[in-house]
Amino acid sequence: MDRTDQPKPGTGRRRRRGRRMRLRIMRHIRAYFFAGVLVTAPIAITFYLAWLIINWIDGKITPLIPAAYNPETYLPFGIPGLGLIISFVLLTVIGAMAAGAAGRFGVKMTERLLARMPVIRSVYSATKQIFETVLRQQSNAFRQVVLFEYPRRGSWAIGFITGKTLGEVQNVTSDEVVNVFLPTTPNPTSGYLLFIPRRELIVLSMTVEEGIKMVVSGGIVTPEDRRDPEERKIKKAAPAALDRQTIPYDEGDGGTAEIEDLRERQSS
């Protein structure tokens, strides 16, 4: 073999070094790319959803403005958010008028008129009660996130307390029950209304916003446990074993041996 055909000393080492360098550069590019996605995606999605909502409101409100009073008639371009601004001003004016004596009288007469309509009165009364409950300044709706067993023993779900159970539902039950809304994933606007005894609920320290994020993300976004280290050591639910009660949980009631015996019976 000619000496010119032989590989030069160190050629293989340089090739391996070059390959490692290329792999390192590709890893950095990949990390920077995903970092860019992580930074821009939430901002872009937020602005996109806001743009959709503003355009939807503008599309509904702006056509109702008379051409003589519509500023877009005299401008060569559209004004984004015009319908949103007009809606805000209109609702504020209506609220100010309804706060006066004449406004209260007009609202009362309108409610009497709606109360005489068989189907409309049911829809109006339910809608009004919902809005009054949610918009009330001291409302406790959706103020607490709770953990409870659903749909079976040992399976857990998070829900939101919407209020204290009243009326016939409470009167026919021996326990003190509360209204709990169990949302679905990833759409928390739909779900189930459950009436659960208060003693079978574990009130979590996470905020309602954190609970909604956890539901929407399917558990991918999990809030941190901000409780004290000593409080974290306290277990509020017993291990699941057959039909053994898990909530309320007293660590001194029933030892570990009994739980292990129940688990062995369950597996056999």
N, C-alpha and C positions, 0 to 999 in steps of 0.2 A: 504494500500500500504506500502511495506517495505521501510524503510528510505534509504536503499541502492539503490533503484530504482529511487529515486527522484533526479532531476538535481541539481548539486551543485550550490551554489550562484555564480553568475558572469560568468557561462558557456556560456550563450547566448551572453553576452557582448563580451567575448573573441572570439566567433565564428564570430560575426559581425566585430570585429576588424581585424581578420584574413582574412575575405572576402574582406574588404576594402584594406588590404595590398596586397592581390593577384591582385586585380583590378588595384591598383596603379603600381605594378610591370609590369603587362601586358601593361598598357598604356605607360610606359617608354620604354619597349622593342619595342613596335610598333613605337614609335616616333624615337628611335635610328635606327630601320630598315629603315624607310622611309628617314631619314637623310642620311644613308649610300647609299641608292638608288639615292638620289638627288646629292650626291657628285660623285659617281662612274659612273652613267649612262652616263652623257655627255662626260666624259673622255673616257669611253669604246667605245661609239659610234663614237667619233672623231677618235680614233686610228683604229677602225675597218674600217671606210670609207677610211682613209689614206692607210691602208693595202690593201684594195680592189683596189684602184687606182694604187698603186705601183705595185701590182701583175699583173694588167691588162697591164700596160706599159711594164713591164718586159716580159710578155708573147708575146707581139707584137714585141719588139725590140731585145731581147736576141737571138731568133732563127736566126736572120739575121746576127749575128756576125760570121765570119768564125771560125771554130774550133781551128785553129792555134793561133788566137788572142783572143779567149774567155778564160778568167781566170778560168771559171768554169770547163774547160776541165782538168786543172791541179790540181784542188782542189776537195776534197771528199765531198764538200757541196756547195750549191748554195749561191750566193751573193745577198741578197735582195736589191733592188734599183739600180742594175747595169744598167738596161735599162733606168731608169730615169736619171742617171748620163750621160750616153752616149747620150741621147736625148738632154740634156742641153748643153753638149759640142758641139754636132753637130750643133744645132741651133745657138749657139754663133759663131762658125766658119763660118757658112753660112752668118750670119749677117755682120761679119767683111769683108768677101769677097765681099758681095753685096755693101758695102759702098765705095769700090774702083772704079776706072774708068772701069776696065775690068768687075767687077761685075755688075755695072750699065748697061754696054753695053749688057751683057748676059741677064739681066732681061728684058731689052727693046726688045731684039730679041725674047725672049720667049713670051712676051706679044703680040708682033705682030703675032706670030704663033698662039697663042690661040685666037686672035681676028678674025682669018679667019675661025674658027670652029663655025658653027651656034649655037649649043646648049651649047658647052663648054664656049664660050665667055660670055654668059649671066650669067652662074653660077660663072665664075671667076670674072667678074666685080662686081657682087653683093657682093660676099664674100670679095673681096679686099676692097671695100668701107666700109663694116661693120667693118672689122678689123682696117682699118685706122682711123675710127671714134672712136672706143672704145679704141684703144691703144695709140691714140694721147695724148701727155702729157698735153695739154691744153684743152682736150675735156670736154664738158659740159654734155655729155651723162650720164644719171642716176646720176645727181648731186643734184637734188631737188625732194622732196616728196610733192605732191600736193593733195588737197582734192577737189572733185567736185561731182556734182549731177549725179548719174547714178544708175539704168537705168531709174529712173523717178524723178519727183519733190519731194523733201523731203527725198530721199534715197541717202546716201552718199557712196563714194568709194574713196580709195587712189590709186594713180598712180605715175608714175615717168616720169619726163620730159626728153625726149630723144633728143630734139633739136627744133630749130625754123622751122616752116613749110615754105618751099620754093616751087618754081615752080608753076605748074598749080593749085594745091590745094589752095595755098594762093591767087593766082591771081583771082580765080573765087569767092572768098568770100570777103565780105566787112569788116569783123572783122579781127583783127590780131590773127591768130591761131597758136598754138604750137602743136608739136607731143607729145602725152601722151601715155605711155604704161601702160595698165591696166592688171596686172598679175592675175592669177587664184590661188586659194588656194587648196591644200598646195603646188602645184608645180608652182613656180613663173617663170619657163622658158617658159611657155605657157601663152597666154593671147590675148589681143586685142589692136590694134593700133587705137587710137582716135585722131581726130583733133578738139581741143576745143579752143574757144576764150580765150585769156589770161585773160580778165576781169572776166571770170567765174571760175577762178581757185583760190584757197586759198593755198598759199605756206606755208607749215608746217615747224616748226623749227627742227623736228627730222631728223636724218641723214638717208642716204640711207640704211645703214646696219640695223638701227632700224626699218625702214619701211619694209624691206625684212623679218626680224624676225617676225614682226606683221602679215605679209601675210602668211608666212609658218606655224605659230602657230595657224592660224585661229582666231587671236585676243586674244589668251590666254596670250601672252607676249605683254604687252602694255608699251611703253616707257613713262617716266615721262615728264611732261610739265615743261621745264626748262626756260620758259619765266618769265619776271618780274611780280610780283603780279598785278601791275597796267595794264600791257598789257593783262593779263588773263581776266580782266574785260571787255575788248573790244570785242564785238561780231562781227564776220565778215560775218555771214550768218543770214538772217531773219528767223523767224519761218515759217515752211511750212504750207501754207493755200491755197488750190485750186491752181490756176495758178499764184499766187502772186510771183513776182520776189524775189529770196532769195540772189542772188549774182549779182553785188556788193550790199552791205547792208549799208544803211544810217539810223541810229537809229532815226534821226529826221524826216525821210520821212515815214509817216504813223504811227499812234499811236497804242497803244495796243487795244483800242476799235475796231478799224477797223479789226485787226487781229482776235480778238475774234468773231466778226460778221461773218467773212469769215469761221471760224471754225464751227460756228453754222449752217451756210448754208450748209457746207460740210457734217456735220453729219445728217442733215435733208434731 
